[in-house]
Amino acid sequence: MIVAGEASGDLHGGNLVRAMHQINPDLSFYGMGGKKMQAAGVELLADAADMAVVGLTEVVFKLGMILRVMRRLTNTLTKTPPALLILIDYPDFNLPLARAARKRGIKVLYYISPQVWAWRKDRIDIIRNTVDRMAVILPFEEEFYRKAGVDVTFVGHPLLDEVTRKYPRAAAQKRFGLQEEAVTIAILPGSRKSEVARLLPEMLGACRILIEKISPIQFVLPLAGTLAPDFVRDILRQFPVRVNVIPDEMYDIVAVADAAMVASGTATLETALLETPMVVVYKVSGLSYAIGRRFIQVDHISLVNLIAGRAVVPELIQNDANPERIAAEMRELITRHGRAREMKLALSGIRGKLGTPGASQRTAQIACDMLFN
């Protein structure tokens, strides 16, 4: 059984399943994920797109569905027990599932660590007592877990195999209908409906300000596969800003952009690997933010700054994630070429901190060793 609850987990889960099939084509998989895991051969008992939420209070609105899916998967652990349970991130759902698997004597591999080093460090005890192996993707996580007595391996970051551009700049501009002479801004509002509903209006408000300050300028939005096009277009219609919405070609879109406004999450690291200057924005409900502030124990929220160990990209959090502040930071990146060059140089150093390509293959080998040893 393999369980992922978000778009990035679905991507990495699909790649892991394919890598395991290369080692042993006779393996079969079922669990929770999305289109990429399904395409890799996973029989889906639940769709990850229905489970994605941001913030503590937002969970309340989907709690009934989450509990139903949890019961379905837990019952499956009893009725059709797998030889191995693979969990991908999504800790508030996956850690209880790990506990259920341990009670039933099922081996557990956790791939892509919960961010227990950032907040809720009490969960390290749950991991130590319920997870047989950890495969972590950030370099500082290995030492953290090893000191806590967890069997852990740093496998490198799976995005190193994913983040590539298909087209040279001129070909990409032509493909996406972009003017060569115009400043290109990429808009990445997230992959979950709740975060897009919260962040995209702020980003579009910033675009409206930038139109008045910079000319010619153009905007492009790579549509996440987890989002319905009509949902995004309904938000776009509320703003007098022309945005080119393009599905499924995020990496080439971001690579051709002069700068990007990016929702905090995996997309910040993808943008960093493409060395595109960015402004990171993050906004949840007021209650979620107030609760989170009491527990978060790191100086930065974006993966880029966490990995770099310093403030490489600006982070606009909560009330600061407003059109005026976003536009001001974006304008500085566009007009102050030295600032953009400095950021691109810092971003180029991120890749070297993430290990070497082949994370899916290394994790697949760990999983298969657990299955057959």
DODO-516500 format. One record per residue (C-alpha): x, y negated, z negated; residue number from 1. Coordinates in Angstrom, 2 decimals. Each point is the difference from the previous one (the first is absolute). Layout:
residues N
         X         Y         Z     k
         X         Y         Z   NUM
...
end
This chain:
residues 373
         X         Y         Z     k
      0.00      0.00      0.00     1
      1.25     -3.48      0.89     2
     -1.62     -3.20     -1.33     3
      0.51     -3.60      1.15     4
     -2.32     -2.90     -0.76     5
      1.21     -2.87      2.17     6
      1.07     -0.79      3.57     7
      3.75      0.19     -0.74     8
     -0.46      3.30     -1.85     9
     -1.93      1.37      2.97    10
      2.88     -0.95      2.32    11
      2.68      1.60     -2.17    12
     -2.20      3.01     -0.76    13
     -0.52      0.67      3.69    14
      3.74     -0.15      0.65    15
      0.69      2.30     -2.96    16
     -2.50      2.60      1.23    17
      1.58      0.00      3.45    18
      3.46      0.39     -1.52    19
     -1.20      2.92     -2.13    20
     -1.54      1.64      3.06    21
      3.38     -0.23      1.72    22
      1.46      2.05     -2.84    23
     -2.94      2.40     -0.20    24
     -2.71     -0.17      2.70    25
     -2.25      2.39     -1.98    26
     -0.72     -2.47     -2.81    27
     -3.55     -1.33     -0.34    28
     -1.07     -3.23     -1.69    29
     -3.14     -1.52     -1.45    30
     -0.68     -3.00     -2.24    31
     -0.64     -3.74      0.24    32
      1.46     -2.39      2.54    33
     -0.76     -1.85      3.21    34
      0.26      0.30      3.75    35
      3.76      0.57      0.08    36
     -0.11      2.89     -2.46    37
     -2.99      1.46      1.82    38
      1.87     -0.25      3.32    39
      2.93      1.84     -1.63    40
     -2.30      2.91     -0.85    41
     -1.38     -0.77     -3.47    42
     -3.59      1.09     -0.65    43
     -1.47     -3.07     -1.68    44
     -2.25      0.56     -3.00    45
     -0.21     -3.78     -0.51    46
      0.89     -3.08      2.03    47
      2.63     -2.32     -1.51    48
     -1.57     -3.01      1.71    49
     -2.99      0.30     -2.33    50
      2.23     -0.08     -3.08    51
      2.25     -3.01      0.57    52
     -0.42     -2.82     -2.54    53
      2.19     -2.82     -1.30    54
     -0.05     -1.16     -3.62    55
     -1.27      1.50     -3.21    56
     -3.51     -1.44      0.02    57
     -0.60      0.87      3.66    58
      0.19      3.70     -0.92    59
     -3.32     -0.34     -1.87    60
     -1.97     -0.41      3.22    61
      1.34      3.27      1.43    62
      0.23      1.94     -3.23    63
     -2.89      2.33      0.82    64
      1.53      1.03      3.32    65
      3.46      0.37     -1.53    66
     -1.31      2.29     -2.73    67
     -1.95      2.12      2.52    68
      3.12      0.49      2.13    69
      2.05      0.81     -3.11    70
     -2.51      2.69     -0.98    71
      0.03      1.43      3.52    72
      3.79      0.28      0.09    73
      0.23      1.31     -3.56    74
     -2.60      2.67      0.76    75
      2.00      0.97      3.08    76
      3.10      0.46     -2.16    77
     -2.01      2.65     -1.87    78
     -1.92      1.66      2.84    79
      2.68     -0.15      2.72    80
      3.25     -0.68     -1.88    81
      2.89     -1.16      2.18    82
      3.54      1.32     -0.31    83
      1.13     -3.62     -0.40    84
     -1.64     -3.36     -0.70    85
      1.69     -2.97      1.69    86
     -0.98     -3.42     -1.35    87
      0.85     -3.24      1.80    88
      0.03     -3.21     -2.11    89
     -3.61     -1.00     -1.05    90
      0.74      0.72     -3.68    91
     -3.31     -0.76     -1.73    92
     -1.59      2.73      2.09    93
      2.95      2.33      0.49    94
      1.32      0.24     -3.56    95
     -3.27      1.47     -1.35    96
      0.10      2.39      2.96    97
      3.56      0.99     -0.97    98
     -1.21      0.72     -3.52    99
     -2.82      2.19      1.38   100
      2.50      1.88      2.18   101
      2.37      0.61     -2.92   102
     -2.86      1.52     -2.05   103
     -0.61      2.43      2.87   104
      3.67      0.92      0.43   105
      0.36     -1.75      3.38   106
      3.38     -1.53      0.92   107
     -0.03     -3.78      0.55   108
      2.26     -2.10      2.24   109
     -0.42     -3.76     -0.31   110
      1.19     -1.89      3.10   111
      0.28     -3.81     -0.20   112
      0.08     -0.98     -3.63   113
     -2.62     -1.93     -1.92   114
      1.54     -3.32     -0.96   115
      0.36      0.99     -3.64   116
      3.23     -2.00     -0.15   117
     -2.09     -3.16      0.60   118
     -2.93      0.58     -2.32   119
     -1.72      2.67     -2.12   120
      3.23      1.79     -0.88   121
     -2.05      2.28     -2.24   122
     -0.84      1.97      3.14   123
      3.57      1.34      0.08   124
     -1.02      2.46     -2.73   125
     -2.89      1.24      2.14   126
      2.36      0.48      2.95   127
      2.57      1.86     -2.09   128
     -2.68      2.37     -1.29   129
     -1.97      0.62      3.20   130
      2.33     -0.44      3.02   131
      2.57      2.65      0.96   132
      1.99     -2.13      2.48   133
      0.13     -3.66      0.98   134
      1.14     -1.17      3.43   135
      0.59     -3.76     -0.28   136
      0.59     -2.54      2.76   137
      1.53     -3.00     -1.80   138
      3.64      0.23     -1.07   139
     -0.43     -1.17     -3.61   140
     -2.80      2.49     -0.70   141
      2.25      3.07     -0.13   142
      1.98     -1.16     -3.03   143
     -3.18     -1.22     -1.71   144
     -1.68      3.42      0.23   145
      3.14      2.00     -0.73   146
      0.49     -1.89     -3.27   147
     -3.60      0.88     -0.87   148
      0.68      3.70      0.52   149
     -1.84      0.42      3.31   150
      1.34      2.25      2.80   151
      0.46     -2.65      2.70   152
      1.64     -0.46      3.41   153
      0.49     -3.25      1.94   154
     -0.96      0.94      3.57   155
      0.34     -3.43      1.63   156
     -2.83     -2.16      1.27   157
     -2.29      1.53      2.66   158
     -0.46     -3.38      1.69   159
      3.57      0.25      1.29   160
     -1.32      2.56      2.50   161
     -3.16     -1.93      0.79   162
      0.84     -3.65      0.45   163
      1.20     -0.39      3.56   164
     -1.00     -2.23      2.89   165
     -1.00      1.47      3.36   166
      0.35     -3.09      2.19   167
      2.56     -2.76      0.47   168
     -1.19     -3.47     -0.96   169
     -1.06     -1.17      3.48   170
     -1.90      3.22      0.70   171
     -1.75     -0.17     -3.38   172
     -1.06     -3.62      0.58   173
     -1.48      0.96      3.37   174
     -1.72      3.08     -1.42   175
     -1.66     -1.97     -2.81   176
     -0.87     -3.03      2.13   177
      2.32     -2.33     -1.91   178
      1.48     -3.23      1.37   179
      3.78      0.08      0.04   180
      0.34     -3.68     -0.91   181
     -2.40      0.07     -2.96   182
      0.86      0.74     -3.63   183
     -1.44      3.42     -0.84   184
     -1.42      0.71     -3.47   185
     -0.95      3.54     -1.05   186
     -2.88      0.38     -2.48   187
      0.10      3.15     -2.16   188
     -2.89     -0.20     -2.51   189
      0.23      3.62     -1.20   190
     -1.59      3.35      0.78   191
     -2.87      0.08     -2.53   192
     -3.31     -1.82      0.45   193
      0.13     -1.56     -3.46   194
      3.44     -1.56      0.44   195
     -0.74     -1.15      3.56   196
     -3.24     -1.64     -1.17   197
      1.99     -1.82     -2.68   198
      3.16     -0.91      1.96   199
     -0.95     -0.48      3.65   200
     -2.10     -3.15     -0.62   201
      2.96     -1.56     -1.86   202
      2.33      0.92      2.86   203
     -2.38     -1.36      2.64   204
     -0.31     -3.22     -2.00   205
      3.79     -0.25      0.17   206
     -0.13      0.58      3.76   207
     -2.43     -2.91      0.36   208
      2.50     -2.25     -1.79   209
      2.93      1.26      2.08   210
     -1.84     -0.77      3.25   211
     -0.03     -3.66     -1.02   212
      3.71     -0.01     -0.85   213
      1.62      2.19      2.66   214
     -0.66      0.22      3.74   215
     -0.10      2.22      1.94   216
     -0.78      2.76     -2.51   217
     -1.77      3.35      0.33   218
     -1.24      2.62     -2.45   219
     -0.12      3.76      0.30   220
     -1.50      2.54     -2.42   221
      1.00      3.69      0.21   222
     -3.16      1.84     -1.07   223
      0.55      2.78     -2.55   224
     -1.56      3.31      0.98   225
     -1.95      0.07     -3.27   226
     -1.96     -3.15      0.93   227
     -3.05     -0.31      2.24   228
      0.60     -2.63      2.72   229
     -3.44     -1.55     -0.60   230
      0.79     -0.52     -3.69   231
      3.09     -2.05      0.88   232
     -1.71     -1.88      2.83   233
     -2.85     -1.04     -2.33   234
      2.59     -1.76     -2.16   235
      1.77     -1.51      3.01   236
     -3.25     -1.54      1.30   237
     -0.15     -2.20     -3.10   238
      3.18     -1.87      1.00   239
      0.74     -2.16      3.05   240
      3.25      1.88      0.61   241
      0.74      2.16      3.02   242
      1.57      3.27     -1.15   243
      1.05      2.81      2.30   244
     -1.07      3.24     -1.76   245
      1.93      3.06      1.20   246
     -0.46      3.52     -1.41   247
      2.77      2.52     -0.71   248
      3.10     -1.90      1.13   249
      1.12     -1.63     -3.21   250
      3.74      0.45      0.36   251
      0.32     -1.59      3.44   252
     -2.34     -2.82     -1.02   253
      1.98     -0.78     -3.15   254
      3.31      0.31      1.86   255
     -1.03     -2.56      2.60   256
     -1.33     -2.49     -2.60   257
      2.05     -2.97     -1.16   258
     -1.42      0.38     -3.52   259
     -2.71      1.94     -1.81   260
     -2.44     -0.46     -2.88   261
     -0.23      3.40     -1.68   262
     -2.13      1.57     -2.72   263
      2.16      1.45     -2.75   264
      0.49      3.73      0.52   265
      1.69      2.35      2.45   266
     -0.38     -2.55      2.82   267
      2.54     -2.29     -1.67   268
      2.64      2.72      0.27   269
     -0.97      0.78      3.59   270
      0.33     -3.69      0.85   271
      3.38     -0.13     -1.75   272
      1.32      2.95      2.02   273
     -0.96     -1.90      3.16   274
      1.86     -3.03     -1.45   275
     -2.92     -2.37      0.53   276
     -0.12     -2.92     -2.47   277
     -3.11      0.16     -2.18   278
     -2.10     -1.45     -2.77   279
     -1.53      2.58     -2.36   280
     -3.47     -0.60     -1.42   281
     -1.85      1.88     -2.73   282
     -3.43     -0.58     -1.47   283
     -2.41      2.15     -2.02   284
     -2.96     -0.80     -2.23   285
      0.70     -2.33     -2.93   286
     -0.63      2.76     -2.52   287
      2.26      2.49      1.78   288
      2.77     -2.59      0.11   289
     -0.39     -0.93     -3.67   290
      0.19      3.67     -1.02   291
      2.90      0.74      2.35   292
      2.10     -2.89     -1.31   293
     -0.04      1.57     -3.45   294
      1.65      3.17      1.24   295
      2.18     -0.79      3.03   296
      3.67      0.08     -0.99   297
      1.84     -1.09      3.16   298
      1.04     -3.42      1.25   299
     -1.40      0.43      3.54   300
     -3.05      1.60      1.60   301
      1.22      0.61      3.57   302
      2.03      3.10      0.83   303
      2.43     -2.18      1.93   304
      0.97     -2.06     -3.04   305
     -0.05      3.02     -2.32   306
      2.44      1.90      2.22   307
      2.19     -3.05      0.61   308
      0.03     -0.77     -3.71   309
     -0.65     -3.69      0.68   310
     -2.50     -2.38      1.61   311
      0.66      0.50      3.72   312
     -3.54     -0.81      1.15   313
     -2.50     -2.42     -1.61   314
     -2.85      1.59     -1.97   315
     -3.28     -1.88     -0.28   316
     -2.01      1.68     -2.73   317
     -3.65     -0.49     -0.97   318
     -0.84     -3.76     -0.09   319
      3.18     -0.80      1.95   320
     -1.27      2.20      2.85   321
     -1.97     -2.89      1.49   322
      0.02     -1.50      3.52   323
      2.08     -3.05     -0.95   324
      2.78      1.96     -1.70   325
      0.07      2.72      2.67   326
      0.14     -2.60      2.77   327
      2.77     -1.94     -1.75   328
      2.20      3.07     -0.41   329
     -0.66      1.15      3.57   330
      0.77     -3.43      1.38   331
      3.32     -0.04     -1.82   332
      0.95      3.33      1.58   333
     -0.95     -1.25      3.44   334
      1.55     -3.46     -0.10   335
      3.03      0.61     -2.21   336
      1.99      2.34      2.21   337
      2.73      0.36     -2.61   338
     -2.55      1.31     -2.50   339
     -1.27      2.57      2.51   340
      3.54      1.13      0.89   341
      0.88      0.35     -3.68   342
     -3.08      2.15     -0.60   343
      0.64      2.18      3.06   344
      3.55      0.63     -1.21   345
     -1.28      1.02     -3.43   346
     -2.65      2.24      1.57   347
      2.63      1.75      2.11   348
      1.60      1.23     -3.23   349
     -3.18      1.74     -1.18   350
      0.40      2.92      2.40   351
      3.33      1.05     -1.49   352
     -1.57      0.26     -3.47   353
     -2.62      2.53      1.08   354
      2.19      3.03      0.63   355
      0.16      1.73      3.38   356
     -2.71      1.12      2.44   357
     -1.56      3.44     -0.48   358
     -2.08     -0.44     -3.19   359
     -2.84      2.15      1.34   360
      2.37      2.83      0.91   361
      1.76     -0.08     -3.37   362
     -3.31     -0.01     -1.87   363
     -1.31      2.80      2.22   364
      2.98      2.13     -0.96   365
     -0.63     -0.65     -3.70   366
     -3.66      0.96      0.45   367
      0.82      3.20      1.88   368
      2.62      0.94     -2.60   369
     -2.69     -0.41     -2.66   370
     -2.37      2.20      2.01   371
      2.35      2.90      0.60   372
      2.38     -0.04     -3.00   373
end
